[in-house]
Amino acid sequence: MSISLRELIIGRPLATSQAHHERISKVKALAVFASDALSSTAYATEEILLVLVLGGSVALSTSIPIAIAISVLLVVVGISYYQTIHAYPKGGGSYIVTKENLGALPSLVAGAALLVDYVLTVAVSIAAGVAALFSWVPLLLPYRVPLAVALVALMTIVNLRGMRESANVFAVPTYVFIVSIFTLLAAGLYQYLTGMMDGSSTTAAVVEVIGVEELGLFFFLRAFSAGCTALTGVEAISDGIPAFRKPESENAGKTLIAMILILGVMFIGITLLANRIHAVPEHGETILSQIARAVFGEGPLYGFVQLATALILVLAANTAFADFPRLASLIARDSYLPRQLSHVGDRLVFSNGIILLGIMASLLLVIFEGDTHRLVPLYAIGVFLCFTLSQLGMVQHWRKLRPPGWQRDALINGLGAATTCVVLAVILLTRFTHGGWIVVVLIPLIMGIFISVHNHYRSVAAQLSLDTFGAPPRIRRHRVVVPIAGMHRGVLRALHYAQSLSDDVTAVYVETDPNETAQVRERWTRWGDGVRLLVLHSEYRSIIEPLIEYLDQLNSARQANDVITVVMPQFLASRWWHTILHNQTALLIRLALLLRRGMVVTDVPYQLKD
């Protein structure tokens, strides 16, 4: 039943030989890996204006040069990652580049920052998508948290179905969003040039906030750092190179260029229109909604833009669902995360990583009540930290290999590293007290988890290694204990198995009712086959405690090369729901004995018929 349900939800298992069929084209890759970056245009301008509005109408007019500065930064980062893609054709994310060129510790910083960023990507994207929905349908506002969590669950299920299938689902909404935004920009530009666009409706709101904050360098740096959320997701393509069809790096590079061009045009265009209509952040309506309303009115085109925006914002989380499991698998293979995260699931995706991401993002949405503006300040710190480490790693990469023209390549990556490092410092300075400190604390904590997991795996490897292991000690005495709860066919099978292991066999019965004990002794005389029967009295009717106490006494008295085997008789019901009709004493005993040295626990099952 569980297998059938799983196949219904995520589909039939795929063979390993089908892996190459799961690779995706450039068109679908843009939908999978660029949806996060492209969707940021729906809220990046709003984040800038949320800061500038505190300075009034004079400050709001600076949104355009700030957007241009951020777009220049986008080009610099894009060029740097284009080089990374071709230098690392099997995948050139920050973790890999940093590990190979700067060492283990910096790579753990990059890995921790990226994992945090991907969780935030899902939370911010879903929260922003829900915000776009209740801008259109205000009645949804009270239900934003359960709606957001439900959307995360839906995204998790779709991604568990495989990379190609998720790309098929998400490609259309991504391109619908691109078409809707370019239609909005074209219509807005036409109205702007013909003088049809009127932004007087929001002027009063601007006047009300004049003089709240002084217009200084720190103020505009805050606005710049807020708008840098437009760069989130730029690295995703370099992380996901193995998902592209051959030639992987060539296709990934072209997809990156397309993403940078589309993202830059949309971001500057939305900022220009927001400036033209004097858009001001309002509770219950996004900036993009205000622009669409000003350009299209309340008609169907406005609804089309809002629906397309909500879809892309929700589906932008797919970028994280594509990259988080892949990154977690790389870190797990290096023994810094549980190795279960490196296992490929039935549908040729890292299922455990996908599920983990869904759970963590849902928790984040609940904690921050699905509020985009409370989540965004946490967002860009990890992104620019990874940008900086990756570009520094590439500089070292070119210095080590020294191919033709390496000085030019190193200069480009060095410029990228310097630029993103300065932006990182600005973001830390301006966002630290607005929630950024959470990420600053979280990254070292995650690194501590990495190191703890790695130390555990090293300890296990050392203890299991045969390199320093001599001849194993011979077993001097093998004592077998068979706990019984009565006499039945399952007990007889367990007794016969125990006798095949050793001549030193003892059956143990815990007495809770003297009348039942008499029946057991009577049947034992007939069916016990000469095996010793030890009856333990339980004053408080506990089955487990007297048995464990007896076994602990045996264990403490055993010699170094003695072995105690506990043979557990257990009958298995034919149907899963029959199991709940029986107590699980055998399971509890097994769990209690699991960590005791010198003991072996063996189950002897007896299958029941229908």
Beta strands, then each sheet from edge to edge (+ up, - down):
strand 1: 477-484
strand 2: 504-511
strand 3: 532-537
strand 4: 562-572
strand 5: 599-607
sheet 1: 3+ 2+ 1+ 4+ 5+
end
